[in-house]
Amino acid sequence: PGRLTVADLRSDVALLRDRRDTLYVGGPVQLETVQLLHSLGTGIPGSLHVVDDVHMGGDPDVVLVYAQSAAESIENSAISSATPALLAASIVGVERFYDTTAVSPELFLGTRVELDEGESNRLGLVRGVTNTAPLVRRQARISEGSWPGAGEILVGRLAYAKIGCEPERLAVGRQVTFEGRDWTISGQFCAEGSAFDSEFWCRLPDFQQALKRQDLSLVS
């Protein structure tokens, strides 16, 4: 099926606006996805914003789902941790790799990153992810080291520039501190010049625990 504009879907969205849980469409998405999300009705937890990832400068084959109240700032989004399972079970046409559905729950935040004791004036972007992230965030490839384990992080190839340090300071095996925890760098990744290149990635449960949060920022 072809891609539709927001105007093409406006009448469909209007049908849901009187429902307690409303689906908002912020960019072109595939018709089957919209129809099936509509059919979930109040089964979708909270008011969600659905946008094609290309609208956010990413992959045109990826749809992002986050809180409608967050507008364009995904850092301000908070959605139920039940959302990924609900979407994975309800949407027809999501890619599967063997027994794994390409649905990525993520927690995304800008936070202070400390490289040396007592220093906390560097702002970094941290994304908590699961092992399904590479199925969806297909630009990202590990260039050195390995996927992070407990208490570890992956570092984007341009993260050093984002936080203002020398590349060597973010080498595999070094440590950084954010959200009151020390994190060991397990690997580095490159993401084809996308915004992910400037991020730190860690395990979603570790980041949720550090932030004392159980919710998510988005599902991709």
Backbone torsions as a table, in degrees:
resi	resn	phi	psi	omega
1	PRO	NA	152.5	179.1
2	GLY	-79.5	174.6	179.4
3	ARG	-94.6	144.0	-176.5
4	LEU	-112.1	152.4	176.7
5	THR	-83.7	168.5	177.5
6	VAL	-60.5	-38.9	-179.8
7	ALA	-61.5	-38.2	179.3
8	ASP	-61.6	-29.5	-174.8
9	LEU	-100.4	-1.2	-172.2
10	ARG	-59.1	-41.4	-178.7
11	SER	-65.2	-36.1	177.6
12	ASP	-65.7	-43.6	-179.0
13	VAL	-64.5	-36.9	-178.6
14	ALA	-59.9	-31.0	-179.7
15	LEU	-64.0	-22.6	-175.7
16	LEU	-98.0	-6.8	-169.9
17	ARG	-68.4	-18.8	177.0
18	ASP	-91.8	0.2	178.9
19	ARG	-82.9	155.6	179.7
20	ARG	-63.4	-40.5	179.6
21	ASP	-111.7	115.9	-170.1
22	THR	-112.6	141.0	175.5
23	LEU	-97.8	125.0	176.2
24	TYR	-109.4	136.9	-179.7
25	VAL	-109.5	117.8	-176.2
26	GLY	-107.4	5.6	179.2
27	GLY	-170.4	176.5	-177.7
28	PRO	-69.4	125.8	177.6
29	VAL	-131.8	161.2	-178.1
30	GLN	-68.7	143.2	-173.5
31	LEU	-59.8	-42.3	-178.3
32	GLU	-59.9	-40.4	-179.3
33	THR	-60.6	-47.5	-178.2
34	VAL	-63.9	-45.2	-179.0
35	GLN	-62.3	-40.2	-177.7
36	LEU	-73.3	-35.7	174.7
37	LEU	-65.6	-40.0	176.7
38	HIS	-58.4	-41.3	-176.1
39	SER	-66.6	-19.1	177.6
40	LEU	-72.7	-25.9	177.8
41	GLY	53.3	-127.2	-176.9
42	THR	-75.5	4.8	174.8
43	GLY	-74.2	-15.5	177.5
44	ILE	-82.3	121.4	-177.2
45	PRO	-73.4	118.0	176.3
46	GLY	81.3	171.9	177.9
47	SER	-85.2	119.1	-173.1
48	LEU	-112.0	148.1	175.6
49	HIS	-109.4	129.3	-179.0
50	VAL	-117.5	125.1	-176.8
51	VAL	-142.9	142.2	173.7
52	ASP	-64.2	135.4	-176.6
53	ASP	-61.4	-26.2	179.0
54	VAL	-64.3	-27.1	175.4
55	HIS	-62.1	-26.0	179.2
56	MET	-103.0	14.3	178.1
57	GLY	84.3	21.0	-175.9
58	GLY	-117.6	-139.6	-173.0
59	ASP	-85.0	125.7	-179.5
60	PRO	-67.3	-14.7	179.4
61	ASP	-93.6	5.3	-177.7
62	VAL	-114.7	136.2	175.6
63	VAL	-108.2	135.3	177.3
64	LEU	-103.8	137.9	177.3
65	VAL	-124.2	120.7	-180.0
66	TYR	-150.4	178.6	-174.2
67	ALA	-68.2	131.8	179.5
68	GLN	-60.9	-33.3	-178.0
69	SER	-68.0	-14.7	-178.4
70	ALA	-78.9	-12.4	-176.7
71	ALA	54.3	-123.7	-177.3
72	GLU	-93.2	-3.4	-177.1
73	SER	-102.8	97.1	-177.3
74	ILE	-65.1	-23.8	177.6
75	GLU	-59.5	-26.9	-178.7
76	ASN	-88.9	-0.2	-176.0
77	SER	-83.3	144.1	173.2
78	ALA	-143.8	117.0	179.5
79	ILE	-128.6	162.3	-176.2
80	SER	-63.8	143.8	176.2
81	SER	-68.8	-11.1	177.2
82	ALA	-80.6	-12.8	-174.4
83	THR	-60.1	-45.1	-177.8
84	PRO	-58.7	-45.4	-178.8
85	ALA	-65.4	-38.0	178.8
86	LEU	-63.5	-45.8	179.8
87	LEU	-66.4	-44.1	-178.6
88	ALA	-60.5	-36.0	-177.2
89	ALA	-82.0	-17.3	-169.0
90	SER	-110.6	-21.6	-174.0
91	ILE	-98.4	124.4	176.4
92	VAL	-83.8	138.6	175.0
93	GLY	101.3	-5.2	174.9
94	VAL	-68.7	135.1	-178.1
95	GLU	-61.5	144.5	175.0
96	ARG	-125.7	142.3	175.9
97	PHE	-120.5	102.7	-170.6
98	TYR	57.7	-117.9	-177.6
99	ASP	-99.1	11.4	-176.1
100	THR	-109.9	127.4	177.6
101	THR	-86.3	138.7	-178.0
102	ALA	-78.8	72.4	176.8
103	VAL	-129.2	125.7	-173.6
104	SER	-118.3	106.5	171.9
105	PRO	-76.5	136.8	-174.3
106	GLU	-141.6	147.5	173.6
107	LEU	-122.8	119.8	-169.6
108	PHE	-124.2	133.3	-175.3
109	LEU	-156.5	141.6	166.5
110	GLY	-87.3	128.8	-175.0
111	THR	-147.5	161.9	179.8
112	ARG	-75.2	131.5	-180.0
113	VAL	-113.2	126.4	-178.5
114	GLU	-106.1	123.6	178.3
115	LEU	-96.4	-33.6	178.7
116	ASP	-127.5	153.7	-175.7
117	GLU	-55.5	129.3	178.0
118	GLY	86.4	-6.1	-178.4
119	GLU	-101.4	127.6	-179.6
120	SER	-147.6	30.5	-176.1
121	ASN	-99.3	16.4	179.5
122	ARG	-107.4	128.0	-178.9
123	LEU	-99.0	121.7	178.6
124	GLY	-119.7	165.4	177.8
125	LEU	-110.5	122.3	-175.9
126	VAL	-118.7	134.8	179.0
127	ARG	-124.7	118.6	173.5
128	GLY	-83.9	127.3	-174.1
129	VAL	-136.1	168.6	172.8
130	THR	-113.4	-178.4	-178.1
131	ASN	-74.6	1.4	172.4
132	THR	-87.8	-10.2	-177.8
133	ALA	-55.1	-44.5	-179.3
134	PRO	-63.5	-20.4	177.9
135	LEU	-73.3	-24.5	-176.9
136	VAL	-107.1	-45.9	179.9
137	ARG	-87.2	71.1	-167.9
138	ARG	-73.5	-11.8	175.5
139	GLN	-68.8	-27.9	-171.9
140	ALA	-81.2	129.2	177.3
141	ARG	-134.9	132.4	176.7
142	ILE	-69.8	123.5	-178.5
143	SER	-100.5	-19.1	179.3
144	GLU	-158.0	143.9	177.4
145	GLY	80.0	-146.4	-172.3
146	SER	-145.6	168.7	176.9
147	TRP	-59.8	141.9	-174.8
148	PRO	-70.0	140.6	170.1
149	GLY	-97.2	-163.5	179.9
150	ALA	-60.9	130.4	177.8
151	GLY	74.0	16.5	-178.5
152	GLU	-121.4	163.2	179.5
153	ILE	-138.9	152.2	166.3
154	LEU	-96.4	144.2	-177.7
155	VAL	-117.1	126.3	175.1
156	GLY	-65.7	151.9	-172.6
157	ARG	-64.9	-18.9	179.0
158	LEU	-112.7	12.3	180.0
159	ALA	-62.1	-32.9	179.7
160	TYR	-60.1	-39.5	179.7
161	ALA	-69.6	-36.5	-179.9
162	LYS	-62.2	-41.7	-176.8
163	ILE	-96.6	-4.6	174.0
164	GLY	77.2	55.4	176.8
165	CYS	-140.1	175.0	175.7
166	GLU	-75.1	146.0	-179.7
167	PRO	-54.8	-35.6	-177.0
168	GLU	-63.2	-24.3	-178.0
169	ARG	-69.4	-19.1	179.5
170	LEU	-110.3	32.6	178.7
171	ALA	-73.3	157.5	177.6
172	VAL	-57.3	132.9	-179.4
173	GLY	98.0	-19.1	177.4
174	ARG	-76.7	167.7	-179.8
175	GLN	-120.0	149.1	169.9
176	VAL	-132.2	164.0	-179.5
177	THR	-125.8	130.9	168.8
178	PHE	-153.3	153.0	-177.6
179	GLU	51.4	39.5	174.1
180	GLY	74.5	12.4	-179.0
181	ARG	-129.5	150.7	171.3
182	ASP	-90.7	134.7	-178.4
183	TRP	-125.4	132.5	178.7
184	THR	-95.1	134.1	-179.1
185	ILE	-77.2	115.1	-178.8
186	SER	-92.2	-21.4	-177.5
187	GLY	-172.9	174.3	176.3
188	GLN	-126.2	151.3	179.5
189	PHE	-136.0	156.4	174.0
190	CYS	-119.9	150.3	-172.5
191	ALA	-136.8	39.7	172.3
192	GLU	56.0	35.8	177.2
193	GLY	78.3	7.7	179.0
194	SER	-79.6	175.4	-178.8
195	ALA	-63.1	-23.5	178.7
196	PHE	-59.8	-26.6	-178.8
197	ASP	-58.1	-21.5	-177.8
198	SER	-99.2	8.8	-172.6
199	GLU	-105.2	163.4	166.0
200	PHE	-105.8	135.0	175.7
201	TRP	-115.5	135.3	175.7
202	CYS	-136.4	172.8	179.1
203	ARG	-67.0	134.4	-178.7
204	LEU	-54.8	-47.6	-179.3
205	PRO	-61.1	-36.0	178.7
206	ASP	-65.0	-42.7	-178.4
207	PHE	-69.4	-40.4	176.5
208	GLN	-60.5	-42.3	179.9
209	GLN	-64.8	-42.1	179.8
210	ALA	-63.5	-37.1	-178.5
211	LEU	-88.0	-5.9	-174.9
212	LYS	55.8	45.3	178.2
213	ARG	-126.0	148.5	175.4
214	GLN	-115.4	-5.5	-178.1
215	ASP	-91.2	-173.1	-179.6
216	LEU	-126.3	162.6	172.0
217	SER	-87.9	-40.0	-175.9
218	LEU	-161.7	167.6	170.0
219	VAL	-126.4	132.5	177.4
220	SER	-119.3	NA	NA
